[in-house]
């Protein structure tokens, strides 16, 4: 086996591994984008139920940005009494 055969073999292996890596990356990115677009479908008219509240309860109502919000203590009830 000569040096030129060895170089050709190494270049071919690198091209093959690189091509497989690029193909798998493109498949994964495409799959993630495809699944990501399904999140933007309307909630009520969708066949996909994201939570039981959507299926049974009232429609989700979000607060407008100008609604005043008070202080929130996330650990308010978790401390033992002194």
Secondary structure, DSSP 8 states (H G I E B T S, - for coil): --HHHHHHHHHHHHHHHHHHHHHHHHHHHHHHHHHHHGGGS-STT-SS---HHHHHS-------TTS------TTTTTS---
